[in-house]
């Protein structure tokens, strides 16, 4: 199918986003139904969800999140996109998979997390002018609510809870979110604008915004941009999926090991890494990304 026969970018994006919203509703309903069957707390599951502080909600909430993610970010958006573009999932994979790049991706993501910790601390400590005080109070209250929910979900009481969280937060989120934001949205924006940087940063902006955490917006924006460039340079969506998995999986594993007193460093702390570590890590990220881009330029001349 040539460009003149393709559906307009705005139409594809609009219908995919509508499909994602419908998928979230479907996934939430199915997830809540499944989760209510295994909820072991006292009282009604729906009432417990209004103020989710009950420790018995940990696995049910992960189930709701996992099913919602799969339907809202993968299944329904893919069905809509495929019906419009008729490309198939192979469109995002490329001709070959660069296995040799996985170690580099792992190092990039870990080094990026250290460097990004300085941005995280800065973003969390932003103060607004007086005329934005009401918005700041609302945003911080929302942030505290989400932080409390995250702390409850990641307060693992058993290896099984950790494994379930790893599947939902690391595997499902990596595959499904990268498919929607990098695979579909970034690709369609690039098709429409012919400017890869616009496509990457707009999709990264949407990726960060969907998490509804203003005081974590900038570091997640940068992370989304990193995933976007990794996808563009490699031409293989599995690469940013793997990077996303490493980012989330490493954070969860660090939390679990800290809880089990295997390690003494609490990576869940909002404090930045020491500045020498931040600077060195930023340099490592820059050097590896330069090499990574040059590596794929040699095999894909369209990458500039």
C-alpha positions in Angstrom: 0.0 0.0 0.0 1.6 3.3 -1.1 1.3 6.6 0.9 -1.6 7.9 -1.2 -3.7 5.0 -0.1 -2.8 5.2 3.6 -5.4 6.4 6.1 -4.7 9.9 7.3 -2.4 10.0 10.4 -4.9 12.1 12.4 -7.6 9.6 11.8 -5.4 6.6 12.8 -4.2 8.3 15.9 -7.7 9.4 16.9 -9.2 6.0 16.5 -6.3 4.3 18.2 -6.6 6.6 21.2 -10.3 6.1 21.4 -9.7 2.3 21.1 -7.1 2.6 24.0 -9.7 4.3 26.2 -12.3 1.7 25.4 -9.7 -1.0 26.0 -9.0 0.5 29.5 -12.7 0.4 30.3 -13.0 -3.2 29.2 -9.8 -4.3 30.9 -10.7 -2.5 34.1 -14.1 -4.2 34.2 -12.7 -7.6 33.5 -9.8 -7.1 35.9 -12.2 -6.0 38.7 -14.3 -9.0 38.1 -11.4 -11.4 38.3 -9.8 -9.5 41.3 -13.1 -9.6 43.3 -13.0 -13.4 43.1 -9.7 -13.6 44.9 -10.0 -10.7 47.3 -9.6 -12.1 50.8 -10.3 -9.0 52.8 -13.4 -8.3 54.8 -16.3 -6.4 53.2 -17.0 -5.6 49.6 -14.2 -5.4 47.0 -15.7 -2.4 45.3 -15.9 -0.5 48.6 -12.3 -1.5 49.4 -11.2 0.0 46.1 -12.5 3.4 47.0 -9.7 3.8 49.6 -7.2 1.0 48.7 -5.1 0.7 51.9 -6.0 -2.9 52.7 -3.0 -5.2 52.4 -5.3 -7.9 51.0 -5.7 -5.7 47.9 -2.1 -6.1 46.8 -2.6 -9.0 44.4 -6.1 -8.0 43.3 -4.8 -4.5 42.4 -2.0 -6.0 40.4 -4.4 -8.2 38.5 -6.6 -5.2 37.7 -3.6 -3.3 36.5 -2.2 -6.1 34.4 -5.5 -6.9 32.6 -6.2 -3.2 32.1 -2.7 -2.7 30.7 -3.0 -5.6 28.2 -6.5 -4.5 26.9 -5.9 -0.8 27.0 -2.4 -0.5 25.6 -2.1 -3.6 23.5 -5.1 -5.7 22.4 -7.7 -3.0 21.5 -5.2 -0.5 20.1 -3.5 -3.2 18.0 -6.9 -4.4 16.6 -7.8 -0.8 15.6 -4.4 0.0 14.2 -4.2 -3.2 12.2 -7.7 -2.7 10.8 -6.7 0.7 9.6 -3.1 0.1 8.4 -3.2 -3.6 7.6 0.5 -4.0 8.4 0.7 -6.7 11.1 2.9 -7.0 14.1 6.0 -7.7 12.0 5.9 -4.1 10.9 7.4 -3.1 14.3 10.0 -5.9 14.6 12.3 -5.4 11.6 14.2 -8.0 9.6 16.6 -9.2 12.4 16.9 -9.0 16.1 20.1 -7.4 17.4 20.8 -9.8 20.3 24.3 -8.4 20.7 22.7 -5.0 21.7 20.9 -6.3 24.8 23.9 -6.0 27.1 24.5 -2.4 25.9 20.8 -1.6 26.4 21.0 -3.0 30.0 24.0 -0.8 30.8 22.4 2.3 29.2 19.2 1.9 31.2 21.0 1.3 34.5 23.3 4.3 33.9 20.4 6.4 32.8 18.5 5.6 36.0 21.5 6.9 38.1 21.8 10.1 36.0 18.0 10.6 35.9 17.9 10.5 39.7 19.1 14.1 39.8 16.2 15.1 37.5 13.8 13.1 39.7 14.9 14.9 42.8 14.7 18.3 41.1 11.2 17.6 39.7 9.9 16.4 43.0 11.0 19.6 44.7 9.6 22.1 42.2 7.8 25.0 43.8 5.2 27.1 41.9 4.4 30.8 42.1 1.6 31.8 44.5 -1.0 32.1 41.7 -0.4 28.4 40.9 -0.7 27.4 44.6 -4.1 25.6 44.2 -2.7 23.5 41.3 0.4 22.6 43.2 -1.6 21.5 46.2 -3.9 19.4 44.0 -0.9 17.9 42.1 1.0 17.1 45.3 -2.1 15.5 46.9 -2.5 13.3 43.8 1.2 12.5 43.9 1.0 11.5 47.5 -2.0 9.3 46.9 -0.3 7.5 44.0 2.9 7.2 46.0 1.0 5.6 48.9 -0.7 3.2 46.5 2.6 2.2 44.9 4.2 1.7 48.3 1.3 -0.6 49.4 1.5 -2.6 46.1 5.3 -3.0 46.4 5.4 -4.0 50.1 6.0 -7.6 49.1 5.1 -10.2 51.7 6.2 -13.2 49.7 8.2 -14.2 46.6 4.9 -14.9 44.8 3.8 -11.3 45.2 7.2 -10.1 43.8 6.9 -12.4 40.8 3.3 -11.2 40.1 4.4 -7.6 40.3 7.4 -8.3 38.0 5.1 -9.8 35.4 2.6 -6.9 35.6 4.8 -3.9 36.2 7.9 -5.0 34.2 6.7 -7.4 31.5 3.2 -6.3 30.7 3.9 -2.6 31.0 7.0 -2.8 28.9 5.4 -4.7 26.0 2.0 -2.9 26.1 3.1 0.7 26.7 6.0 0.4 24.2 3.6 -1.0 21.5 1.2 1.9 21.9 3.5 4.9 22.5 6.6 3.9 20.5 5.1 1.4 18.1 1.9 3.2 17.1 1.9 6.8 18.2 5.6 7.5 17.5 5.4 5.7 14.1 2.2 7.5 13.1 3.6 10.9 14.2 6.7 10.3 12.1 4.6 9.3 9.1 2.7 12.6 9.5 5.4 15.1 10.4 8.4 13.5 8.6 10.4 14.7 11.7 11.6 11.9 13.9 12.5 14.3 16.8 9.0 15.7 16.9 7.5 12.2 16.8 9.8 10.9 19.6 9.3 13.9 22.0 5.5 14.2 21.4 5.0 10.5 22.1 7.3 10.7 25.1 5.2 13.7 26.4 2.0 11.6 26.0 3.8 8.6 27.7 4.7 10.7 30.7 1.3 12.5 30.9 -0.6 9.2 30.9 1.0 8.3 34.2 -0.6 11.4 35.8 2.4 12.2 38.1 3.3 15.8 37.6 6.2 15.7 40.0 7.7 12.8 38.1 6.9 14.2 34.6 10.3 15.4 33.4 12.3 12.2 34.2 9.6 10.0 32.7 9.6 12.3 29.6 13.3 11.8 29.2 12.9 8.1 29.7 10.3 8.0 27.0 12.5 9.9 24.6 15.3 7.4 25.3 13.0 4.5 24.4 12.0 6.4 21.3 15.5 6.9 20.0 16.4 3.3 20.7 13.4 2.2 18.6 14.2 4.6 15.8 17.9 3.7 15.6 17.4 -0.1 15.8 14.1 -0.3 13.8 13.0 -3.1 16.3 10.3 -2.5 18.9 11.7 -5.3 21.0 14.7 -3.1 21.9 12.7 -0.4 23.7 10.5 -3.1 25.2 13.6 -4.7 26.7 14.9 -1.3 27.9 11.5 -0.6 29.5 11.5 -4.1 31.1 15.0 -3.5 32.5 14.1 -0.1 33.9 10.9 -1.3 35.7 12.3 -4.8 36.6 15.5 -3.4 38.1 13.5 -0.9 40.3 11.2 -3.7 41.6 14.1 -6.1 42.2 16.0 -3.4 44.1 12.9 -2.7 46.3 12.4 -6.4 47.0 16.1 -7.0 47.9 16.1 -4.0 50.2 13.0 -5.3 51.9 14.7 -8.6 52.4 17.8 -6.8 53.7 19.9 -8.3 50.9 21.1 -4.8 50.0 21.4 -1.7 52.1 20.7 0.9 49.5 17.1 2.0 49.1 16.7 2.8 45.5 13.1 3.8 46.1 14.4 6.9 48.0 13.6 10.3 46.3 17.2 11.5 47.0 19.5 11.8 44.0 22.6 9.6 43.6 25.9 11.4 44.5 26.8 14.0 41.9 30.0 12.2 40.8 27.9 9.1 40.1 25.3 11.2 38.2 28.0 12.8 36.0 29.8 9.6 35.3 26.6 7.8 34.5 25.4 10.6 32.2 28.8 10.3 30.4 28.4 6.5 30.1 24.9 7.0 28.6 26.1 9.5 26.1 29.1 7.4 24.9 27.1 4.2 24.5 24.2 6.0 22.8 26.7 7.6 20.3 28.2 4.1 19.6 24.7 2.6 19.4 23.5 5.1 16.9 26.7 4.8 14.7 26.3 1.0 14.9 22.8 1.1 13.4 23.7 3.8 10.9 26.2 1.4 9.3 23.4 -1.1 8.7 20.5 1.3 8.2 21.5 4.4 6.1 18.1 6.0 6.7 19.0 6.6 10.3 20.4 10.1 10.6 
